[in-house]
Amino acid sequence: MRESADDPLIARVAEELRRPVAVRPGFDERVMAAVRRPVDHLPVRAWTWLREPRTLAVSPLGGLAMAAGLAALLVVGTWRPGSETGPSGALGDAPAGAAQAASADAASLVTFVLLEPRAGAVTLAGDFNGWDAARTPLRRESSGIWTIDVPLRPGRYRYAFVVDGRRFVADPAAPRAVGDDFGQPTSVVTVGGAARAAGGLL
Amino acid sequence: MTQGDSDATLVGRVLGGDVDAFGGLVARHRERGMRFAAAMLGDAADAEEALQDAFVRAYRSLRTCREPARFDAWFMRILVNRCRTRGAMRGRAARLFVSDESAVERAAARPGGDPDWREEIDRALARLDAMQREAFVLKHVEGLEYEEMARLTGARVPALKMRVKRACDRLRVLLREVDDARIR
């Protein structure tokens, strides 16, 4: 039951906000078209990308992390879930239904690392956890290094670190997302089932 | 047909490979979702994008819905997060600005509503702390119990009660004068 507001003003505010707000015509069709669109799985491109020699521009922070022997992204193994959610609660965005790939349950364990000595808290927000900055907190290690292992199914994921609950930080050692729809810096990791590798620096 | 099917049945059909059955869930939960997103974001176009995004994410992670009979609560959690993210990504200045175009669109979409009053409410909501706004909408617009709100948001009940109280206090300050003039 809806709790009635004692204050008539608050009741009038709530009443106004409860009025239906129409969506534009064709909303359902647009949702279903988006639902049917295949997830952007790019394991072959990721493998190709990893094998190609290239020069990479790395930010000072990323360079510092690498100098310390760190990789911002590491695929450290394959994680086979005993349940639907991984140890950190992260989820691969594999499509539901019968079309789901048979190998979709073979998740790779990806290590995310960020050097933020002055941060009080660092979390991870991305396609794999519904961009919920509260769901995937990193652990603080020595020297201000924050880290977490996240099981990810094959696929391409956009993500960002969230520092102190408000500042979005792209991964300094991973490719930046192109066509970011949030207007904030985001990075991309591609987890390929066969390649078992991510689009980060190893 | 999906109209008479329960949420649990529709979820089961989607997981069984019947993608069209997801359309039944979209049709059923669209209105509430849009109402919530519009209240949270104060902009119809933003709300629609957040809602579409939430539906797509719900579809892609549908097998993680452990209680298909409670698809509505599960979906609301996704939508709450989408609105949080979208709200956080926008500048505060942008949230404070309610465009004339948006107000006109909403007025057309809600026959019987008062566009000026709604715009004042949107402006006032935009000036609340995001967590207070969320708690207020979930409590007084969606009519959820605090325990349900806690499950949805991950916050504790006392904190949610405080957020709702502060939101109400702030709204009274921001809207009292407008409301008095309106009902006089």
Interface residues (C-beta under 8 A of the other chain):
Chain A: M1 R2 E3 A5 D7 L9 I10 R12 V13 A14 E16 L17 R18 R19 P20 V21 A22 V23 R24 F27 D28 R30 V31 M32 A34 V35 R36 V39 E84 T85 L91 D93 A94 P95 A96 G97 A98 A99 Q100 A125 G130 W131 D132 A133 A134 R166 F168 F182 G183 Q184
Chain B: V14 L15 G16 G17 D18 V19 D20 F22 G23 V26 A27 R30 E31 M34 R35 A38 A39 A44 A47 E48 L51 Q52 F55 V56 R57 Y59 R60 S61 L62 R63 T64 R66 I78 N81 R82 R84 T85 R86 A88 M89 R90 R106 A109 R110 G112 G113 D114 W117 R118 I121 A124 V137 K139 H140 V141 G143 G154 C168 L171 R172 L175 R176 D179 I183
